C-alpha cells in the first residue's frame, strides 16, 4: 500500500518491536520517534527521533489525514 504524507501507521509486533511501534509519513520519509531505541537496555533517556526511507515492519493500522477544517 502507498501511504500519503501525514499518515500515521502502527507496525506489527516483532522481535525488534515487541509492543509494535508508531511512525509518521513525511516528505522526507518515515519519522521514527525512537529510531535508535536499544531494546536490550530499555532506556528511553537516550532515544532519539530520525527518518527512515522504508517502514521497518508491516503496517497493520493506519490513520489517514483528512482535509483541513477551518474553525471560526
C-alpha positions in Angstrom: 0.0 0.0 0.0 1.2 3.5 -0.7 0.8 6.0 2.1 0.2 9.7 1.7 2.1 12.4 3.7 0.9 12.9 7.3 -0.4 9.3 7.6 0.4 7.7 11.0 0.9 3.9 10.9 1.2 1.3 13.6 3.6 -1.6 12.7 3.1 -5.1 13.8 4.8 -6.7 16.8 8.2 -8.2 16.1 11.4 -9.2 17.8 12.6 -5.6 17.5 9.3 -4.0 18.4 7.6 -6.4 20.9 4.7 -3.9 21.5 4.5 -2.6 17.9 5.5 0.9 17.0 4.1 4.1 15.5 5.7 6.1 12.6 4.5 9.1 10.6 4.9 9.6 6.8 6.6 12.9 5.9 8.1 14.5 2.7 11.5 13.2 3.9 10.4 9.6 4.7 9.1 7.9 7.8 9.6 9.8 11.0 10.5 7.3 13.7 10.4 8.8 17.3 12.7 6.1 18.6 15.0 5.4 15.7 17.9 4.4 17.9 16.0 2.6 20.7 18.0 -0.2 22.1 15.7 -3.0 23.2 18.4 -4.6 25.3 18.7 -1.6 27.6 15.1 -0.3 27.5 16.5 3.2 28.4 14.3 5.8 26.9 16.5 8.7 28.1 18.7 8.3 25.1 16.0 7.6 22.5 16.2 9.9 19.5 14.0 10.6 16.6 15.0 10.3 12.9 13.9 9.4 9.4 13.7 6.1 7.6 13.3 5.5 3.9 11.1 2.4 4.4 8.9 1.0 7.2 10.9 -1.4 9.4 7.9 -3.9 9.6 4.5 -4.3 8.0 1.9 -1.7 8.9 -1.3 -3.2 10.4 -3.2 0.1 11.2 -3.2 3.5 9.6 -4.7 6.9 10.4 -5.1 8.9 7.2 -5.2 12.7 7.2 -8.5 14.4 6.4 -9.0 17.6 4.6 -8.2 20.7 6.6 -11.1 22.1 8.6 -11.2 25.8 9.5 -13.0 26.7 12.7 -14.4 30.2 13.2 
